[in-house]
Every structure is written in structure tokens, then in C-alpha cells.
Amino acid sequence: MKIIISLLLFLSFINNDSSVTETSKEREVSFINPVHENAVVLSNFGLRTHPLLNKERMHTGVDFQAMEGDQVKASEKGIVIFASEKDTFGKMVILEHADGFVTRYAHLDSFDQEIEKGTAVEKGQTIGLAGKSGFANSPVLHFEILLDGEAKDPLSYLE
């Protein structure tokens, strides 16, 4: 009897473990670079000395070099949940995607005329133009990826 119970517990554990793997596979998503595939990274994800404040702070995204007016594209299909000014980020668009992902696009010069809260966007659709709004000293796109509310290194998710 002990052997049967042990076997059932073992099989139950294996079954639960495989469902965790399936969930992880379902969340494997790749995003396109919102500026262009060869965009230069000016500032990486992680701790850094802030270029304007000269203080060490967590940088929760990456900054891509952009020319003022470059098209900024949705990195994956989603729904606009925010399109307005936001503190030091300046003009910002936030998109909600499947499986708990959210992307943020900041320091925009302007929004595409179709972009407003509740708008569905397709992967690669223009959502705005790059600029230097907010706390930016040159044209740049600050890009973030969050998974279940936690900032992730965007470069790990780009195609």
C-alpha cells in the first residue's frame, strides 16, 4: 500500500511539474524593436548613474537612439491603456499584451492620431514619433517590458 501511495504522489508531482513547464512555454513571447532592428542602445536595463541627476538609480528599460520624428512602433499587438504625459517620461504610450506583458514607450514627440486609451494596435503599427519630451536631453526612445508588473530586460525579449 505504501508503494502505491508513493507512486501516486510521484506521478502527481511529475504531472504538476509538466503543467508549470507548459505555462512557461505559453508565456514565451518575442517583441520587435520599436524603433528599428538595428537601433543603437544608449542605456541598458539595470543600475546606472542617471545622466541628468548624476545619481545611481535603477533603469527599468532601455534607451534606444532615435532621430526626432522617427516612427515608434508597437512591439507586439495589444491594447492602449495609457497615452498622455507622465512625469519625467514625457509623452508616453503604455500597451497591455497577452499573458501579463505590458510595454511602455516614453519621451515621444507626439502620438499617432489613432492612439488613445482602449485602441487595439497591431505588432509593428506606428504609435507615435520619437522625441525628447520629459526628462531627456536628446531624442531617445525609453522602452520597457513588464511581466506581471515586474520590469524585465527588454533586450531579452526582442526578436
Secondary structure, 3 states (H helix, E strand, C coil): CHHHHHHHHHHHHHHHHHHHHHHHHHCCCCECCCCCCCCCEEECCEEEECCCCCCEEEECCEEEECCCCCEEECCCCEEEEEEEEEHHHEEEEEEECHHHEEEEEEEEEEECCCCCCCCEECCCCEEEEEECCCCCCCCEEEEEEEECCEEECHHHCEC
